Amino acid sequence: MKNIDRVYSSISKGLVIISGTALLSCSSFLEETPSAILTEANFYQSTTDAISAVDAIYASVQSGNGGWYFGDFYSTTDVNTDDMFTDPSVGNATWQAWSQLNINAEIGQIDNVWNQHYITIGRSNAVIDLVSDDIDIKDRLVGEAKFFRALAYFNLVRYFGDVPVTTSIIKNLDDAFLIAAKRSPSVEVYELIEQDLMDAAAALPDQWSGGDLGRVTSGSAYGLLAKVYLTWAGYPLQDASKYALAADMASELVNNRSTYGYGLEENYLDAFRTNVGKESLFEAQMKSGIGVSQGGSLAGIATFPRNLTGILGANYRGNALFRPTPDLVNSFDPQDLRYQTGMFTSLSNPDGATASFDPHVFKYIEVEDILEQGLVLNDGGVNTKVLRFADILLIYAEALNEVNNGPTAPAFSAINEVRSRAGLEALSGLSYADFQEAVYRERRWELFGEGHRWFDLVRQNRYVSTMEDFKSTFQDFPNPATTSTFEIKKNIQPYYILMPIPQSQINILESDGDLQNPGY
């Protein structure tokens, strides 16, 4: 599929400014740190410098305290839905605001999401513009940079809607608005994403090996493009022609597994505990034991129960920022292996002392990390899976149903492959509407706690209605018996289909125009 036609949009280039880089990660290709900030005079003249610059792009998506995965972006796209809530005993007012849907343009996470993504865009633009033509792997390196620029803009356009588009290098975060001078219409953002991913797919290898495992591939680009097209086809742009393109991109991966090395892991938890496994199209790489904000995953601390120091020791820091709602838990078939293994309700230490609690997410931390080392802040070493093959199968099933006004045999095969691993019976004989609903439910069960729920509900044009039905519910799990019953509140507003543009960014332009999203 490397000769697939490319679609280009007219994105003008602006001012070129140099940015510095820093590297932190666990993978072998991300372990070197540049010793100095490069200047325009010596930028990327050697292969070593160019590779280091690309590695800095990978590093920019790690979590830290305000990064992408598992940082503020990833976290804020589940806790604002019917799937997750913040434990009411958590004293952090900001996360309670997210959980209860009291969102405004001055919440710190909004700034973090904006800044971290434009840092990635700036680093990507630097590589695209400044890698020397004399470097023999230039096309590959630029392809990697374009993948990340596309991923960053895809996140931004889903999060904020119209956003500033710049293909120049960003030295100061304020420049993202100043260079672009305006918010670009969402369709133009999608056109740039499309172009970048097609270029990346053409330039990248189908698979990596050895120390390069974990770098993005052509399959990563096709998979992300399938997700982009499915979103583009949905609300609010609703370009139905993109369903066929989503099906085409997903088909390339589903029907050429040996080429790209993809497939489902045998067991559901292995999809998360296996770093750079066959189910992963792209994952943000984490490392344990390197300290706060240095590349360890926030997921363990954020999803694990509170108050377990009595059996797990003083280093334990689980804080239940993100807990499954009773609505999510009760939606599962009790025999669903994703529920049985992806959530847990008790934990024992080596001495046999056991704590029981309501269901919590169990995807993102190895038990050994807790029992042998203690769970400390930002110290998880399980990579965050950004795009999985299970997601691609469900995209394929959904897109085929839309294109054919009903499910085809390949659509049933795709969804049933996901269900089979979960221990559920195969689906058959469904109408268009019933199959569509089946895929929606399957996505919720398969991808819970992975940062997809809000985006799915918005593109399905049922976020507001779903949350209006939810609004508030009582946390009262029957097994094990909860020690307390409390209300989970969600104060839905119709404009929460987008997040507010950070007020700090609007202040930079000092414009008389209304640059904020409606309602904020």
Phi and psi in degrees as a GROMACS rama.xvg file:
@    title "Ramachandran Plot"
@    xaxis  label "Phi"
@    yaxis  label "Psi"
@TYPE xy
-64.6965  -19.7611  LYS-2
-96.5583  17.0345  ASN-3
-62.3413  143.324  ILE-4
-61.3174  138.939  ASP-5
-95.5981  147.783  ARG-6
-112.81  124.848  VAL-7
-113.668  145.275  TYR-8
-118.38  158.979  SER-9
-90.0262  93.0662  SER-10
-110.435  117.996  ILE-11
-80.4449  147.331  SER-12
-90.1973  144.563  LYS-13
-115.483  -151.385  GLY-14
-62.791  137.41  LEU-15
-99.8489  121.137  VAL-16
-127.74  145.882  ILE-17
-89.8308  140.581  ILE-18
-121.106  152.712  SER-19
-89.1302  172.469  GLY-20
-135.685  159.195  THR-21
-147.674  144.908  ALA-22
-124.243  134.224  LEU-23
-151.957  119.247  LEU-24
-171.529  178.124  SER-25
-98.2453  -20.5826  CYS-26
-78.8184  151.434  SER-27
-61.8545  -29.0873  SER-28
-82.2403  2.65475  PHE-29
-123.821  24.0125  LEU-30
-100.019  -4.80714  GLU-31
-98.3852  142.5  GLU-32
-115.955  124.548  THR-33
-58.0389  141.115  PRO-34
-84.5745  -12.8153  SER-35
-152.131  157.645  ALA-36
-74.7696  128.583  ILE-37
-80.0362  150.285  LEU-38
-111.325  168.796  THR-39
-60.5946  -27.4592  GLU-40
-70.2012  -31.9888  ALA-41
-121.255  12.6745  ASN-42
-68.3064  119.827  PHE-43
60.0782  35.6265  TYR-44
-83.8208  -20.7676  GLN-45
-111.534  157.519  SER-46
-62.1077  -37.974  THR-47
-62.0576  -45.5549  THR-48
-62.6972  -41.7987  ASP-49
-66.1955  -42.6594  ALA-50
-64.3364  -41.0672  ILE-51
-61.0337  -38.2313  SER-52
-65.6677  -39.3241  ALA-53
-68.0456  -40.4783  VAL-54
-61.0146  -31.2993  ASP-55
-66.2815  -28.5587  ALA-56
-66.9123  -46.2991  ILE-57
-56.1759  -44.0394  TYR-58
-62.8084  -28.3722  ALA-59
-70.5546  -14.0916  SER-60
-95.7096  1.08628  VAL-61
-69.7267  168.788  GLN-62
-77.8723  -64.5659  SER-63
57.0204  -149.86  GLY-64
-92.2024  -19.1177  ASN-65
-138.047  20.5034  GLY-66
-83.0437  -162.205  GLY-67
-79.9374  -61.6476  TRP-68
-128.212  118.99  TYR-69
-93.3602  77.1859  PHE-70
-115.076  -146.914  GLY-71
-68.1542  -35.4265  ASP-72
-64.3202  -53.4838  PHE-73
-60.7924  -40.0201  TYR-74
-73.9136  -36.2176  SER-75
-79.4738  -3.31536  THR-76
-103.351  10.1006  THR-77
-124.402  -40.9447  ASP-78
-69.3154  -14.6721  VAL-79
-93.644  19.7816  ASN-80
-125.843  -173.286  THR-81
-79.1759  -0.436416  ASP-82
-90.0301  -35.8003  ASP-83
-132.846  157.577  MET-84
-150.434  161.978  PHE-85
-92.9499  129.706  THR-86
-51.4149  129.958  ASP-87
-63.7433  -16.2323  PRO-88
-80.0286  -8.98858  SER-89
-71.0754  125.581  VAL-90
-85.2559  2.11163  GLY-91
-77.9642  108.457  ASN-92
-65.057  -32.2393  ALA-93
-66.3534  -45.5777  THR-94
-70.1278  -30.4484  TRP-95
-65.0385  -35.91  GLN-96
-64.1446  -41.7686  ALA-97
-63.0622  -47.4276  TRP-98
-63.6626  -39.6246  SER-99
-89.6282  -0.218667  GLN-100
62.4373  55.2001  LEU-101
-116.663  72.2671  ASN-102
-101.414  137.674  ILE-103
-142.839  172.578  ASN-104
-75.9515  -4.84944  ALA-105
-108.619  5.23839  GLU-106
-67.3638  134.785  ILE-107
-59.0793  -35.153  GLY-108
-62.3322  -31.2924  GLN-109
-60.7256  -47.6213  ILE-110
-60.8713  -42.5359  ASP-111
-62.3647  -43.9088  ASN-112
-60.9446  -48.2929  VAL-113
-58.2368  -53.3176  TRP-114
-63.7964  -45.5332  ASN-115
-63.2733  -37.8731  GLN-116
-71.6764  -36.687  HIS-117
-74.801  -24.5683  TYR-118
-61.3366  -46.7186  ILE-119
-61.4987  -43.1403  THR-120
-62.117  -42.8971  ILE-121
-61.8993  -43.2418  GLY-122
-66.8671  -38.1807  ARG-123
-65.2218  -44.2909  SER-124
-61.3581  -36.5219  ASN-125
-61.8821  -44.6106  ALA-126
-65.0174  -45.5331  VAL-127
-61.5618  -38.8686  ILE-128
-84.1249  -32.4955  ASP-129
-118.015  -2.13923  LEU-130
-67.5434  131.055  VAL-131
-65.9916  143.132  SER-132
-64.5999  -16.8761  ASP-133
-78.444  -10.6899  ASP-134
-83.0345  121.261  ILE-135
-71.7758  -17.3186  ASP-136
-105.095  24.3488  ILE-137
-56.4797  -46.4382  LYS-138
-58.7095  -41.7199  ASP-139
-65.0673  -44.158  ARG-140
-65.6292  -41.7348  LEU-141
-64.9438  -36.3197  VAL-142
-61.2269  -42.0999  GLY-143
-62.6222  -43.7397  GLU-144
-63.0926  -38.8136  ALA-145
-68.7364  -34.6276  LYS-146
-58.1573  -46.9583  PHE-147
-72.1556  -34.5677  PHE-148
-63.8001  -40.6045  ARG-149
-63.7006  -44.3698  ALA-150
-61.7583  -41.9166  LEU-151
-64.0277  -46.7118  ALA-152
-68.2993  -32.1789  TYR-153
-63.3985  -44.5405  PHE-154
-62.4299  -44.3225  ASN-155
-65.2284  -43.4868  LEU-156
-70.3922  -30.9799  VAL-157
-73.9519  -33.0073  ARG-158
-79.329  -46.1564  TYR-159
-112.183  -13.1612  PHE-160
83.1983  -134.692  GLY-161
-58.3747  128.475  ASP-162
-135.952  158.344  VAL-163
-63.7737  134.649  PRO-164
-112.4  123.592  VAL-165
-134.418  136.523  THR-166
-107.594  14.2309  THR-167
-97.9042  172.734  SER-168
-82.7869  140.475  ILE-169
-108.843  113.6  ILE-170
-87.1712  -43.2659  LYS-171
-116.843  138.647  ASN-172
-60.5691  -27.0923  LEU-173
-62.457  -25.6543  ASP-174
-66.2755  -21.2223  ASP-175
-57.654  -41.6801  ALA-176
-78.9221  -43.2958  PHE-177
-66.5852  -38.7099  LEU-178
-68.6137  -45.9523  ILE-179
-76.1381  -28.1961  ALA-180
67.6047  -5.45357  ALA-181
-164.18  168.111  LYS-182
-87.5688  126.033  ARG-183
-79.76  142.322  SER-184
-56.632  145.022  PRO-185
-55.203  -38.0097  SER-186
-63.5117  -34.2787  VAL-187
-69.6928  -35.4541  GLU-188
-63.2942  -44.4179  VAL-189
-63.3489  -35.3475  TYR-190
-65.2813  -38.6882  GLU-191
-67.5725  -42.4362  LEU-192
-56.9811  -46.9374  ILE-193
-58.9784  -48.5255  GLU-194
-59.8974  -46.9481  GLN-195
-62.181  -41.3903  ASP-196
-71.9532  -34.8172  LEU-197
-65.728  -40.8695  MET-198
-63.8416  -42.0404  ASP-199
-63.749  -44.0886  ALA-200
-60.3579  -36.4334  ALA-201
-73.6505  -25.5559  ALA-202
-99.1628  -21.8677  ALA-203
-92.8308  153.912  LEU-204
-72.5541  161.252  PRO-205
-73.2476  -32.0792  ASP-206
-146.828  157.414  GLN-207
-115.566  168.386  TRP-208
-145.377  168.976  SER-209
60.0917  -137.131  GLY-210
-68.1107  -11.5519  GLY-211
-92.9355  -1.41026  ASP-212
-57.1325  133.575  LEU-213
106.757  -16.7553  GLY-214
-72.3561  156.408  ARG-215
-72.7088  151.343  VAL-216
-125.011  178.552  THR-217
-61.1715  -36.1944  SER-218
-64.0089  -36.001  GLY-219
-59.2608  -43.3378  SER-220
-67.6541  -44.626  ALA-221
-62.7198  -40.3013  TYR-222
-65.7406  -44.3862  GLY-223
-64.8405  -37.25  LEU-224
-64.985  -35.8219  LEU-225
-60.2332  -42.615  ALA-226
-68.3952  -38.3332  LYS-227
-60.8446  -48.3105  VAL-228
-63.447  -40.1522  TYR-229
-62.5763  -39.6385  LEU-230
-69.2567  -42.0693  THR-231
-59.9813  -35.8927  TRP-232
-71.9963  -24.1183  ALA-233
-90.804  -167.336  GLY-234
-71.9446  139.027  TYR-235
-97.789  -10.9959  PRO-236
-75.3163  -36.6101  LEU-237
52.1993  47.7091  GLN-238
-90.8121  92.6422  ASP-239
-62.6845  -20.0803  ALA-240
-64.3922  -18.9688  SER-241
-78.4059  -13.9866  LYS-242
-61.5478  -42.1411  TYR-243
-63.987  -37.6751  ALA-244
-69.2899  -37.5368  LEU-245
-60.8576  -43.6904  ALA-246
-63.067  -40.6997  ALA-247
-62.502  -45.9044  ASP-248
-65.7945  -43.6005  MET-249
-65.9871  -38.4809  ALA-250
-60.1594  -38.1092  SER-251
-55.4458  -38.8941  GLU-252
-84.1725  -42.0226  LEU-253
-64.0088  -37.8776  VAL-254
-98.6714  5.10013  ASN-255
-136.584  51.2561  ASN-256
-63.5549  -38.9468  ARG-257
-67.3804  -30.5494  SER-258
-63.2625  -44.7505  THR-259
-100.195  -11.6124  TYR-260
78.9081  23.3044  GLY-261
-99.0362  157.369  TYR-262
173.209  170.217  GLY-263
-80.1555  140.789  LEU-264
-66.1509  153.206  GLU-265
-63.5981  -40.9889  GLU-266
-112.902  143.995  ASN-267
-56.9634  -48.5777  TYR-268
-64.4169  -26.3565  LEU-269
-63.4372  -24.0493  ASP-270
-63.3212  -23.2841  ALA-271
-105.549  -38.0676  PHE-272
-80.4036  -19.1045  ARG-273
-89.6511  110.602  THR-274
-76.825  128.038  ASN-275
57.165  49.5288  VAL-276
-90.1214  -176.106  GLY-277
-70.3075  -18.8274  LYS-278
-84.4162  -11.3338  GLU-279
-93.6506  120.034  SER-280
-86.3069  -34.5739  LEU-281
-160.161  138.419  PHE-282
-140.554  145.209  GLU-283
-82.1747  125.705  ALA-284
-88.3872  131.658  GLN-285
-118.564  164.576  MET-286
-146.555  132.818  LYS-287
-88.9354  157.655  SER-288
81.1609  15.6761  GLY-289
-117.011  3.86175  ILE-290
96.4653  172.154  GLY-291
-61.357  133.506  VAL-292
62.5784  20.6825  SER-293
-113.222  23.0879  GLN-294
111.519  2.34668  GLY-295
-82.439  155.072  GLY-296
-80.9834  137.796  SER-297
-77.9907  -10.0149  LEU-298
-63.1418  -40.0792  ALA-299
-61.7947  -50.2781  GLY-300
-64.5629  -35.2045  ILE-301
-77.0354  -27.0782  ALA-302
-106.492  -8.66184  THR-303
-91.0888  157.683  PHE-304
-64.1009  159.732  PRO-305
-87.3  164.447  ARG-306
61.5322  42.5929  ASN-307
-111.695  17.3415  LEU-308
-63.7994  -25.003  THR-309
-61.2567  -34.7418  GLY-310
-108.755  -14.3766  ILE-311
-114.843  -2.8613  LEU-312
96.2226  167.755  GLY-313
-68.7641  -21.3568  ALA-314
-77.9931  -11.6227  ASN-315
-66.6666  132.483  TYR-316
-132.068  22.0203  ARG-317
-57.2132  134.415  GLY-318
-129.75  4.03053  ASN-319
53.9132  40.1111  ALA-320
-63.4608  -32.2682  LEU-321
-129.138  104.986  PHE-322
-116.019  144.368  ARG-323
-67.0304  138.842  PRO-324
-76.6651  155.733  THR-325
-56.4954  -31.4764  PRO-326
-61.6528  -43.4875  ASP-327
-68.9236  -49.9155  LEU-328
-57.9382  -45.4939  VAL-329
-75.3957  -11.2239  ASN-330
-77.4133  -19.7566  SER-331
-75.3245  144.667  PHE-332
-66.2658  128.709  ASP-333
-56.7912  -22.6398  PRO-334
-87.3531  -3.36511  GLN-335
-65.8035  120.437  ASP-336
-66.0944  -21.8498  LEU-337
-69.1204  -35.1769  ARG-338
-72.8014  -43.4131  TYR-339
-66.4184  -32.1683  GLN-340
-109.11  -26.948  THR-341
-84.5508  -10.8117  GLY-342
-127.415  159.98  MET-343
-147.661  155.859  PHE-344
-128.926  6.14223  THR-345
-159.956  159.373  SER-346
-152.532  136.492  LEU-347
-119.153  147.05  SER-348
-93.0389  172.592  ASN-349
-59.4701  -20.8202  PRO-350
-85.6479  -2.51777  ASP-351
94.3741  -2.95973  GLY-352
-70.7731  133.55  ALA-353
-124.743  140.379  THR-354
-116.989  136.68  ALA-355
-113.136  148.261  SER-356
-158.904  170.541  PHE-357
-66.6273  162.83  ASP-358
-56.6676  134.91  PRO-359
-131.22  158.164  HIS-360
-71.9208  137.251  VAL-361
-126.504  32.1048  PHE-362
-91.7751  -26.1665  LYS-363
-113.594  12.2942  TYR-364
-148.847  139.696  ILE-365
-80.1766  137.268  GLU-366
-56.8246  -36.7014  VAL-367
-60.716  -31.9902  GLU-368
-63.7609  -28.0295  ASP-369
-86.5687  -52.0977  ILE-370
-71.5125  -33.145  LEU-371
-97.101  -31.3317  GLU-372
-115.926  -19.8411  GLN-373
83.7455  139.465  GLY-374
-88.6144  114.31  LEU-375
-115.425  164.487  VAL-376
-56.7563  130.361  LEU-377
56.1942  35.0409  ASN-378
-119.925  22.5713  ASP-379
-82.6943  141.505  GLY-380
-108.041  8.04877  GLY-381
-84.5648  121.481  VAL-382
-61.2226  147.503  ASN-383
-88.4922  119.697  THR-384
-80.9141  114.344  LYS-385
-87.3729  -39.9292  VAL-386
-142.977  119.418  LEU-387
-112.955  158.15  ARG-388
-65.4334  -30.4825  PHE-389
-60.1461  -38.8431  ALA-390
-62.0741  -42.3562  ASP-391
-62.3388  -42.7873  ILE-392
-59.741  -41.3972  LEU-393
-73.3342  -34.2423  LEU-394
-61.2246  -44.9533  ILE-395
-59.5653  -47.8398  TYR-396
-60.9019  -45.9838  ALA-397
-65.5211  -44.7494  GLU-398
-65.3018  -41.344  ALA-399
-62.4145  -38.7859  LEU-400
-62.4747  -39.7612  ASN-401
-70.5088  -43.0454  GLU-402
-65.9643  -37.6308  VAL-403
-101.709  5.56429  ASN-404
54.5582  36.4762  ASN-405
158.242  157.434  GLY-406
-75.3316  135.847  PRO-407
-95.3735  173.388  THR-408
-58.4024  -44.1512  ALA-409
-62.8283  -31.4633  PRO-410
-66.4159  -44.5377  ALA-411
-62.9043  -41.995  PHE-412
-60.0278  -40.9711  SER-413
-66.2934  -49.264  ALA-414
-69.4989  -35.3196  ILE-415
-70.7544  -26.6178  ASN-416
-63.9081  -40.6669  GLU-417
-67.1332  -43.8777  VAL-418
-66.5282  -35.5199  ARG-419
-60.9277  -44.3267  SER-420
-62.3606  -30.6806  ARG-421
-79.5372  -2.25249  ALA-422
79.9905  21.4471  GLY-423
-105.216  156.273  LEU-424
-72.3028  155.372  GLU-425
-71.3678  148.519  ALA-426
-92.0203  151.301  LEU-427
-161.33  159.979  SER-428
63.304  27.3763  GLY-429
-91.0492  149.465  LEU-430
-76.6065  174.811  SER-431
-54.6987  -52.1053  TYR-432
-66.2636  -41.1629  ALA-433
-67.7627  -37.8734  ASP-434
-69.1399  -41.1909  PHE-435
-57.0375  -46.1514  GLN-436
-65.3763  -35.9059  GLU-437
-63.8146  -41.1763  ALA-438
-65.8745  -42.0191  VAL-439
-57.9406  -45.1087  TYR-440
-65.6622  -41.7766  ARG-441
-63.1303  -38.0354  GLU-442
-62.8379  -39.9744  ARG-443
-62.6402  -45.1762  ARG-444
-72.4016  -39.5072  TRP-445
-74.4103  -36.485  GLU-446
-110.507  13.4915  LEU-447
-58.9245  141.253  PHE-448
72.4201  12.9374  GLY-449
-111.217  11.2601  GLU-450
83.866  20.8911  GLY-451
-106.331  -21.6191  HIS-452
-61.1753  -48.348  ARG-453
-60.9099  -45.4605  TRP-454
-61.959  -40.2365  PHE-455
-64.3641  -47.3345  ASP-456
-63.3299  -37.8768  LEU-457
-66.4306  -48.249  VAL-458
-68.5758  -24.6314  ARG-459
-81.0669  -2.06173  GLN-460
57.8447  42.4674  ASN-461
-142.693  22.7555  ARG-462
-66.1858  -50.1083  TYR-463
-64.4257  -45.6496  VAL-464
-64.933  -38.6513  SER-465
-62.7874  -43.5048  THR-466
-74.914  -28.7371  MET-467
-65.7771  -36.5621  GLU-468
-69.4832  -32.0502  ASP-469
-79.0648  -60.4233  PHE-470
42.983  -67.1217  LYS-471
-147.055  145.199  SER-472
-147.245  155.846  THR-473
-91.9437  130.037  PHE-474
-77.7159  111.063  GLN-475
-156.951  67.2173  ASP-476
-70.1578  134.961  PHE-477
-77.4382  -23.0856  PRO-478
-148.305  111.933  ASN-479
-75.8808  161.455  PRO-480
-61.1812  129.146  ALA-481
-74.5807  149.838  THR-482
-82.8372  -11.1232  THR-483
-153.117  152.42  SER-484
-117.089  131.74  THR-485
-148.051  163.462  PHE-486
-91.8914  134.21  GLU-487
-100.814  116.852  ILE-488
-105.663  141.766  LYS-489
-135.386  107.827  LYS-490
-91.526  75.2165  ASN-491
-67.3465  141.147  ILE-492
-125.596  146.498  GLN-493
-63.0777  -21.9496  PRO-494
-89.4668  4.40448  TYR-495
-77.3907  11.2493  TYR-496
-73.5968  -12.2609  ILE-497
-132.764  154.266  LEU-498
-88.376  157.252  MET-499
-72.9092  146.2  PRO-500
-64.3646  134.564  ILE-501
-54.7193  131.759  PRO-502
-59.742  -33.1986  GLN-503
-60.3066  -34.569  SER-504
-74.1157  -39.4578  GLN-505
-63.0009  -37.5398  ILE-506
-64.1543  -28.051  ASN-507
-61.6295  -43.2439  ILE-508
-76.9443  -26.8593  LEU-509
49.2771  46.6986  GLU-510
-90.3136  149.4  SER-511
-78.0702  -16.9338  ASP-512
-75.5769  161.442  GLY-513
-89.7005  102.044  ASP-514
-95.6059  -4.0187  LEU-515
-87.2826  152.006  GLN-516
-67.25  150.938  ASN-517
-57.0763  141.201  PRO-518
95.9587  -24.7921  GLY-519
